[in-house]
C-alpha cells in the first residue's frame, strides 16, 4: 500500500448537502484535490465507488446501520468506529432525576446541534414540527437551539417534563472560568495532526459569534487523548473545558463545521496542518504491514 493515496471516497447522508455545506472537510478535500488526489463524494449508499479509503462523514448523531454496513466494502474507513456521538454515549457528566447532585446543571439535546439534522431527515414533517415547537414548551418538544441550552442552579429546578423526554439530557454544568470570562477549548484533529486552542466569552454558552479572544497552540490533555481512542475518533472536533486540571468533554463531533467561506492565513494554516493527517494514516498502515 502506498503512503500517498490516489483516490478517496467521502460518504455523506443522502439528505446532506456536503458541496455547499459549512463543513471543515470541504476545505481539506480541496487541499487534497490540489495535490492530485481523486475525491469522490457519495451522497447516500446507492452507488459504490472503489477507493483507497472511505471517510465516513454522515451528519447525523447516530449513523444508520445500512450506512455502517456499506462502509465495510472499503479497505480502510476513517471514523468507521464512530457510529454514535449522542450525549448519552459520550458524556460522563449526565445527571439523573434521583441523583444526589446539587450543583448547577445544563439541559441539552441528546442529539448533536440541537437535534436539527435528525429533524431534517423527516423533511415532510420538518416545517410542521418547527411550527409546533413555537407553541409548545421546549421541555415537551425536546427542541432546543444549541446557543440557548438552559442552565439551572440545581437539578431540582429542571422542569419535570425534561426527565421524561428521551430527546433531552441533563448534565452537570462545569464551566472553565478565567477572570470574568467563560472558556471553551477546542481540539480539532485528523490522524496525528491537530489544532488545540481556547476561546474566551462573556457568555456561559461559548460560540464563535460571541468569542472575544483566542489562545492558540495549547497542549492536549492525555486523558482526552485516551477518551478519543476509546471513542474511536480518527477525525473530528472535541469541545471541552479544564476544571481542576481535569478535561470535561462537552461535545464530540465527527462532521465539524466552520463559519468560513474563504480562508484567512490562520485558517489556511489549520487546513494545511489537518490535511497532512490523511497521509500519516496511510504511512502508518504501510509500516504496520511490513
C-alpha positions as CSV (number, residue, x, y, z in Angstrom):
1,X,0.0,0.0,0.0
2,X,1.3,3.5,-0.9
3,X,1.6,6.1,1.8
4,X,0.2,8.5,-0.8
5,X,-3.5,7.7,-1.6
6,X,-4.7,8.3,-5.1
7,X,-8.4,8.1,-4.6
8,X,-10.6,8.8,-1.5
9,X,-14.4,8.4,-1.2
10,X,-16.4,10.6,1.2
11,X,-19.7,9.1,2.4
12,X,-22.4,11.6,3.3
13,X,-26.1,11.1,4.1
14,X,-28.5,11.3,1.2
15,X,-30.1,14.3,2.8
16,X,-26.7,16.1,3.4
17,X,-25.6,18.9,1.1
18,X,-21.8,18.5,1.5
19,X,-20.8,20.5,-1.5
20,X,-22.4,23.7,-0.2
21,X,-22.4,22.9,3.5
22,X,-20.3,24.6,6.2
23,X,-18.1,21.6,6.7
24,X,-14.4,21.8,7.6
25,X,-13.8,18.6,5.5
26,X,-14.8,20.6,2.3
27,X,-11.6,22.6,2.7
28,X,-9.5,19.6,3.4
29,X,-11.0,17.9,0.3
30,X,-10.0,21.0,-1.8
31,X,-6.4,20.8,-0.5
32,X,-6.2,17.0,-1.3
33,X,-7.5,17.7,-4.8
34,X,-4.8,20.3,-5.3
35,X,-2.1,17.6,-4.8
36,X,-3.7,15.3,-7.3
37,X,-5.9,13.0,-5.1
38,X,-9.2,11.9,-6.8
39,X,-12.0,12.7,-4.3
40,X,-15.5,11.1,-4.8
41,X,-18.3,12.4,-2.6
42,X,-21.0,9.7,-2.3
43,X,-24.4,11.1,-1.4
44,X,-26.1,8.1,0.1
45,X,-25.3,4.4,-0.3
46,X,-26.9,3.6,-3.7
47,X,-23.6,3.7,-5.6
48,X,-20.3,2.0,-4.6
49,X,-17.1,3.8,-5.7
50,X,-13.9,1.9,-5.3
51,X,-11.2,3.9,-3.4
52,X,-8.1,3.6,-1.3
53,X,-10.1,4.7,1.8
54,X,-13.5,6.0,2.8
55,X,-14.2,8.9,5.1
56,X,-17.5,8.5,7.0
57,X,-19.0,11.9,7.0
58,X,-22.7,11.3,7.8
59,X,-24.1,14.4,9.5
60,X,-26.3,12.5,12.0
61,X,-25.8,11.8,15.7
62,X,-26.3,8.0,15.1
63,X,-25.2,6.6,11.7
64,X,-27.8,4.2,10.2
65,X,-26.9,0.5,10.2
66,X,-27.1,0.3,6.4
67,X,-24.5,3.1,6.1
68,X,-22.2,1.3,8.5
69,X,-22.6,-1.9,6.5
70,X,-21.8,0.0,3.3
71,X,-18.5,1.1,4.8
72,X,-17.3,-2.5,5.2
73,X,-16.7,-2.7,1.5
74,X,-13.7,-0.4,1.8
75,X,-10.2,-1.5,2.9
76,X,-9.8,1.4,5.2
77,X,-12.6,3.6,6.8
78,X,-11.8,6.9,8.6
79,X,-14.2,7.2,11.6
80,X,-15.6,3.8,10.8
81,X,-15.9,3.1,14.5
82,X,-17.8,6.3,15.4
83,X,-21.4,5.3,14.9
84,X,-22.9,7.1,17.9
85,X,-22.0,10.5,19.2
86,X,-25.1,11.2,21.3
87,X,-24.6,12.8,24.7
88,X,-25.7,9.6,26.4
89,X,-22.8,7.9,24.5
90,X,-20.0,10.4,25.0
91,X,-20.8,12.3,28.3
92,X,-19.6,11.2,31.7
93,X,-21.4,14.1,33.4
94,X,-25.1,13.1,33.0
95,X,-27.4,13.7,35.9
96,X,-30.4,11.6,36.7
97,X,-33.6,12.8,38.4
98,X,-32.8,10.9,41.6
99,X,-29.1,11.6,41.7
100,X,-27.8,13.4,44.8
101,X,-26.2,16.2,42.8
102,X,-26.9,19.8,44.0
103,X,-24.7,21.9,41.7
104,X,-25.7,23.8,38.6
105,X,-26.9,21.8,35.6
106,X,-27.5,22.4,31.9
107,X,-30.1,20.8,29.7
108,X,-29.1,19.7,26.2
109,X,-30.5,17.7,23.4
110,X,-29.2,14.1,23.3
111,X,-28.5,14.6,19.6
112,X,-25.9,16.9,18.3
113,X,-26.6,20.5,17.3
114,X,-30.0,20.6,19.0
115,X,-31.2,17.6,17.0
116,X,-31.6,19.7,13.9
117,X,-30.0,17.2,11.4
118,X,-32.3,14.4,12.7
119,X,-35.4,16.6,12.3
120,X,-34.4,17.5,8.7
121,X,-34.4,13.8,7.8
122,X,-38.1,13.8,8.3
123,X,-38.5,16.5,5.6
124,X,-42.3,16.4,5.1
125,X,-42.7,16.8,8.8
126,X,-39.9,19.3,9.4
127,X,-42.0,22.5,9.0
128,X,-44.8,21.1,11.0
129,X,-42.5,20.1,13.9
130,X,-40.8,23.5,13.8
131,X,-44.2,25.3,14.0
132,X,-45.4,23.2,16.8
133,X,-42.1,23.9,18.7
134,X,-43.0,27.6,18.7
135,X,-46.2,27.0,20.6
136,X,-45.3,24.1,22.9
137,X,-42.9,24.1,25.8
138,X,-39.4,23.1,24.8
139,X,-39.4,20.5,27.6
140,X,-42.2,18.8,25.8
141,X,-40.9,19.1,22.2
142,X,-37.3,18.4,23.1
143,X,-36.3,21.1,20.6
144,X,-33.5,23.4,21.8
145,X,-31.2,25.8,19.9
146,X,-27.6,24.9,20.8
147,X,-26.9,28.5,21.5
148,X,-29.7,28.6,24.1
149,X,-29.3,25.4,26.2
150,X,-30.9,26.4,29.6
151,X,-28.8,26.4,32.7
152,X,-30.4,25.8,36.2
153,X,-28.9,26.4,39.6
154,X,-29.9,22.8,40.6
155,X,-31.4,19.7,39.1
156,X,-34.4,20.4,41.4
157,X,-35.2,23.4,39.2
158,X,-35.3,21.4,36.0
159,X,-38.9,21.1,34.6
160,X,-40.4,17.7,35.3
161,X,-41.1,17.0,31.6
162,X,-37.4,17.1,30.8
163,X,-36.8,14.0,32.8
164,X,-39.4,12.1,30.8
165,X,-38.2,13.4,27.4
166,X,-35.8,11.0,25.7
167,X,-34.6,13.8,23.4
168,X,-33.2,15.7,26.3
169,X,-30.4,15.1,28.8
170,X,-29.3,16.9,31.9
171,X,-25.5,17.4,32.6
172,X,-23.5,18.9,35.4
173,X,-22.6,22.4,34.3
174,X,-18.9,22.6,34.7
175,X,-17.6,25.7,33.1
176,X,-14.0,26.8,32.9
177,X,-13.6,30.4,34.2
178,X,-10.8,32.9,33.9
179,X,-11.5,36.3,35.4
180,X,-14.8,37.4,34.1
181,X,-14.7,35.1,31.1
182,X,-16.0,31.6,30.3
183,X,-13.5,29.5,28.4
184,X,-14.0,26.7,25.9
185,X,-11.2,24.5,24.5
186,X,-11.5,23.1,21.0
187,X,-9.3,20.2,19.8
188,X,-9.5,19.6,16.1
189,X,-7.6,16.6,14.7
190,X,-7.1,14.4,11.7
191,X,-5.0,11.4,12.5
192,X,-1.9,12.6,14.4
193,X,-2.2,16.2,13.1
194,X,-4.1,18.6,15.3
195,X,-5.0,22.1,16.4
196,X,-5.9,22.9,20.0
197,X,-7.0,26.3,21.2
198,X,-9.0,28.1,23.9
199,X,-11.6,30.8,23.3
200,X,-13.0,33.3,25.7
201,X,-16.5,34.7,26.0
202,X,-18.7,36.6,28.4
203,X,-21.5,34.1,27.7
204,X,-21.7,30.8,29.5
205,X,-22.6,29.2,26.1
206,X,-19.4,29.9,24.2
207,X,-19.8,30.1,20.5
208,X,-17.8,31.6,17.6
209,X,-20.1,34.6,17.3
210,X,-19.6,35.6,21.0
211,X,-15.9,34.9,21.2
212,X,-13.8,37.8,22.5
213,X,-10.3,36.3,22.5
214,X,-8.4,33.2,21.3
215,X,-5.4,31.4,22.7
216,X,-3.6,29.0,20.3
217,X,-1.1,26.2,20.5
218,X,-2.2,24.6,23.7
219,X,-1.2,21.1,24.8
220,X,-3.8,18.3,24.7
221,X,-4.5,16.6,28.0
222,X,-3.5,12.9,27.9
223,X,-6.9,11.9,29.4
224,X,-8.6,13.5,26.4
225,X,-6.4,11.5,24.0
226,X,-7.3,8.3,25.9
227,X,-11.0,9.3,25.5
228,X,-10.6,9.8,21.8
229,X,-9.0,6.4,21.5
230,X,-11.9,4.8,23.4
231,X,-14.5,6.6,21.2
232,X,-12.5,5.5,18.1
233,X,-12.3,9.0,16.5
234,X,-9.9,9.4,13.6
235,X,-11.1,12.9,12.6
236,X,-13.2,15.4,14.4
237,X,-13.5,18.1,17.0
238,X,-13.8,17.8,20.7
239,X,-15.2,20.8,22.7
240,X,-14.0,20.6,26.3
241,X,-13.0,22.6,29.4
242,X,-10.4,22.1,32.1
243,X,-11.8,22.1,35.6
244,X,-9.4,21.5,38.4
245,X,-6.9,20.2,35.8
246,X,-9.4,17.6,34.5
247,X,-10.8,17.7,31.0
248,X,-14.6,17.8,30.8
249,X,-15.9,16.8,27.3
250,X,-18.8,18.9,26.2
251,X,-19.2,17.7,22.6
252,X,-17.6,15.2,20.2
253,X,-18.3,15.9,16.5
254,X,-17.3,13.8,13.5
255,X,-18.5,16.4,11.0
256,X,-17.2,19.7,12.4
257,X,-18.4,22.8,10.7
258,X,-16.7,26.2,10.3
259,X,-18.0,29.8,9.7
260,X,-15.6,30.4,6.9
261,X,-16.5,30.9,3.2
262,X,-12.9,31.8,2.3
263,X,-9.8,31.2,4.4
264,X,-7.6,33.7,6.2
265,X,-3.9,32.9,6.6
266,X,-4.6,31.4,10.0
267,X,-7.4,29.3,8.8
268,X,-5.3,28.2,5.8
269,X,-2.6,27.0,8.2
270,X,-5.2,25.0,10.1
271,X,-6.4,23.3,6.9
272,X,-2.8,22.6,5.8
273,X,-2.0,21.0,9.2
274,X,-5.1,18.8,9.2
275,X,-4.7,17.7,5.5
276,X,-1.4,16.0,6.4
277,X,-3.3,13.6,8.7
278,X,-4.6,11.7,5.8
279,X,-1.0,10.9,4.6
280,X,0.0,9.9,8.2
281,X,-2.8,7.3,8.2
282,X,-1.5,5.6,5.1
283,X,2.1,5.8,6.2
284,X,1.3,4.1,9.5
285,X,-0.7,1.4,7.8
286,X,2.1,0.7,5.3
287,X,4.6,0.4,8.2
288,X,2.3,-1.9,10.1
289,X,2.0,-4.3,7.1
290,X,5.8,-4.7,6.7
